[in-house]
Amino acid sequence: MHGKERDYRLFLRSVREQLGLSQEDLAREIGVSYATVNRWENGQSKPSKLARTQLDAFCEKMVNNGRLVLPEER
């Protein structure tokens, strides 16, 4: 990501809102617990490398299906 870390709090909220998913729904889609997604959105933790890979793959699939426009990185 060009030396700048993604703000997962804002990123995840934007993705979920666009797709109409709850934290629980998103967690199920990427193979993590609801509590994990909740901690990411509340800034208590950040996704592991594996979780980032799963999240990126899910987002790419949704972008390719025309269901998601990725938020701009700030």
C-alpha positions as CSV (number, residue, x, y, z in Angstrom):
1,M,0.0,0.0,0.0
2,H,2.6,2.6,-0.9
3,G,4.0,2.9,2.7
4,K,0.7,4.0,4.2
5,E,-1.4,1.7,6.3
6,R,-5.1,1.3,5.6
7,D,-7.5,2.6,8.2
8,Y,-9.5,-0.6,8.7
9,R,-12.1,1.2,10.9
10,L,-13.3,3.3,8.0
11,F,-12.5,0.8,5.3
12,L,-14.6,-2.0,6.8
13,R,-17.5,0.2,7.7
14,S,-17.6,1.6,4.1
15,V,-17.5,-2.0,2.6
16,R,-20.2,-3.2,4.9
17,E,-22.5,-0.3,4.3
18,Q,-22.1,-0.6,0.5
19,L,-22.9,-4.3,0.6
20,G,-25.6,-4.0,3.3
21,L,-23.8,-6.5,5.6
22,S,-23.7,-6.6,9.3
23,Q,-20.4,-7.2,11.1
24,E,-21.5,-10.8,11.6
25,D,-22.3,-11.2,7.9
26,L,-18.9,-9.8,6.9
27,A,-17.1,-12.0,9.4
28,R,-18.8,-15.1,7.9
29,E,-17.9,-14.1,4.4
30,I,-14.1,-13.8,5.2
31,G,-13.9,-16.6,7.7
32,V,-13.4,-14.7,11.0
33,S,-15.5,-14.2,14.1
34,Y,-17.9,-11.3,14.6
35,A,-15.8,-10.2,17.6
36,T,-12.8,-10.0,15.3
37,V,-14.5,-7.7,12.8
38,N,-15.9,-5.7,15.7
39,R,-12.4,-5.2,17.2
40,W,-11.1,-4.1,13.7
41,E,-13.8,-1.5,13.3
42,N,-13.3,-0.2,16.8
43,G,-9.6,0.2,16.3
44,Q,-8.7,-2.4,19.0
45,S,-6.8,-4.6,16.6
46,K,-5.8,-4.9,13.0
47,P,-6.3,-7.8,10.6
48,S,-3.5,-10.4,10.4
49,K,-1.8,-11.0,7.1
50,L,-4.0,-14.0,6.5
51,A,-7.2,-12.0,7.3
52,R,-6.1,-9.1,5.1
53,T,-5.6,-11.6,2.2
54,Q,-9.1,-13.0,2.8
55,L,-10.6,-9.5,3.1
56,D,-8.8,-8.4,-0.1
57,A,-10.0,-11.5,-2.0
58,F,-13.6,-10.9,-0.8
59,C,-13.5,-7.2,-1.8
60,E,-12.0,-8.0,-5.2
61,K,-14.8,-10.5,-5.9
62,M,-17.4,-7.8,-4.9
63,V,-15.7,-5.2,-7.1
64,N,-15.6,-7.6,-10.0
65,N,-19.3,-8.3,-9.5
66,G,-20.1,-4.6,-9.6
67,R,-21.4,-4.6,-6.0
68,L,-18.6,-2.6,-4.4
69,V,-16.5,0.5,-5.1
70,L,-13.5,0.6,-2.9
71,P,-13.1,3.7,-0.7
72,E,-10.2,5.9,-1.6
73,E,-7.2,5.6,0.6
74,R,-6.3,8.7,2.5
